Amino acid sequence: MRVLMTGGGTGGHVNPALAIANTIREREPDSEIAFVGTSHGIENKLVPKEGYPLYHIEIRGLRRSLSLENIKTAFMVLTSVHKGKKLIKEFKPDIVIGTGGYACFPILKAASLCGIPTALHESNAYPGVAVKMLESCVDRMFINFEECRSKLKHPERALCVGNPLRTKPGSISYDRARQQMGITGDSSGSSKYRRFLLSCGGSMGAEQVNFAMIDLMKNYTSKHPEILHVHATGAIEYEIAKKRFEDTGLDKCPNLRLLEYIYDMPIEMAAADLVIARAGSITISELELEGKACILIPSPNVTENHQYKNAKVLADRGAAILIEEKDITPERMTEAVRHILEDTAARQTMQKNIRTLAVADACDRIYEDCKALIREKTT
């Protein structure tokens, strides 16, 4: 199979594309797979590491206010589609698969105009700008949340497949992960830590989340030595958070750990009794597959408030507690954490509810449907 993958700008777009590409490569080792992105996106770091060729077509997103830059962008859109057609004629793909972001627009639009089978994946509960622009011309819309279907103009083209992940959550058991971390306690309290709380503010950091977690440590987890609380601040905010952590004397508490980044996230997430995190679609899919009780704090700084809409889907199903950043108080956060960690029945109910949303075979579903699309277009 000859496949062009496209999607870029953020890891949330590129990593699902890599997951799909890796599955195709596993299923059909003789496949020819290449990526199309921009010269300045994170795809330039991630794609070459996986051994795939990367072609560049320059495009950028529209600004949300009227400006001269939008006129330039409109011209770039027209020229980029023309360049996309040239690339398609050279590569001769059997299918073009996009995973969102403005970087995927030119090649998917060009493929549609050339009669090539096209598929587009939307990982969020609410479709993004590029998806809205493209959904009328693609053959298949893959969606992660069933709630996304009602927001589409052509819901009949949508197939709910989950989120394609590069890692395989669920491959490490709760007990084994805790053993690897040195947490061997159980509900009987026969060892040092009975519960493990994992929290993070994102890979780059989030000041308000970091401060909220330090307040939580001060008000609650520092007073419960049976709870291990590990928080990752993110790279940018680490020094600021570390100073506050030390000024509060929390560095003297052996059950509290403040880290810049968690390098063994699959193990730590598997071992956790409660996870506090942002509400990006990848994070949510991992939480679903691990069956984790969680408190979600959506980032208020993402396009169209996607993270809030993602988190709301889980909260409405009793699968998560949703706390917006603007609504965080020490009292509210402490009460939410206490409720989950101290009420076994409530925690188990949340774990059961979030597992019902998990889709473990998203990549396989996408692969099989793409094969079917190719057959339909060539017969």
KABEL-V232768 format. One record per pair of residues at least 24 apart in sequence whose C-alpha atoms are under 7 Angstrom apart, sorted by the first residue. I is the first residue (numbers start at 0). GAP is how many residues later the second one is. Records with the same first field share a line. If there is no record, write none. Layout:
BEGIN
I = GAP, GAP
END
This chain:
BEGIN
0 = 30, 31, 93
1 = 29, 30, 31, 91, 92, 93
2 = 29, 30, 31, 90, 91, 92, 93
3 = 29, 30, 31, 32, 89, 91, 92, 93
4 = 29, 30, 31, 91, 92, 93
5 = 29, 30, 31, 91, 92, 93, 98
6 = 30, 91, 92, 93, 94, 96, 97
7 = 29, 33, 34, 35, 93, 95
8 = 32, 33, 92, 94
9 = 32
10 = 31
11 = 270
12 = 86, 87, 88
13 = 29
14 = 151
15 = 83, 148, 149, 150
16 = 82
18 = 145, 146, 147, 344
19 = 144, 343
22 = 340
23 = 343
36 = 66
37 = 65
58 = 44
59 = 42
60 = 41
76 = 29
79 = 26
80 = 25, 26, 28, 29
83 = 26
84 = 25, 26
93 = 280
94 = 279
99 = 30, 31
100 = 29
101 = 28
104 = 25, 29
108 = 25
111 = 25, 26
116 = 256, 257, 260
122 = 40, 158
123 = 157, 182, 186
124 = 184, 185
125 = 25, 180, 183
160 = 201, 204, 205
161 = 197, 200
162 = 122, 199
163 = 198, 199
168 = 97, 117, 120, 121
169 = 119, 120
171 = 95, 98
172 = 97
173 = 96, 97
176 = 90, 91, 93, 94
177 = 93
191 = 34
192 = 33, 34, 35
193 = 32, 33
194 = 31, 32, 33, 78
195 = 31, 32, 33, 76, 77, 78
196 = 31, 32, 33, 75, 76, 77, 78
197 = 31, 32, 33, 74, 76, 77, 78
198 = 31, 32, 33, 76, 77, 78
199 = 31, 32, 33, 76, 77
200 = 31, 32, 33, 76, 77
201 = 32, 76
202 = 31, 32, 58
203 = 30, 31, 32
204 = 28, 29, 30, 31, 32
205 = 31
206 = 30
209 = 31
211 = 118
213 = 31
214 = 115
215 = 114, 117, 118
217 = 32
219 = 114
221 = 31
224 = 30
226 = 28
227 = 27, 28
228 = 26, 27, 28
229 = 26, 27, 28
230 = 26, 27, 28
231 = 26, 27, 28, 29, 30
232 = 26, 27, 28
233 = 26, 27
234 = 25, 26
278 = 28, 31, 32
279 = 27
280 = 29
284 = 73
287 = 66, 67, 69, 70
288 = 66, 69, 71
290 = 60, 61, 63, 64
291 = 59
292 = 27, 54, 57, 58
293 = 26, 27
294 = 25, 26, 27
295 = 24, 25, 26, 27
296 = 25, 26, 27, 28
297 = 26, 27
316 = 36
317 = 32, 35
318 = 31, 32, 34, 35
319 = 30
END
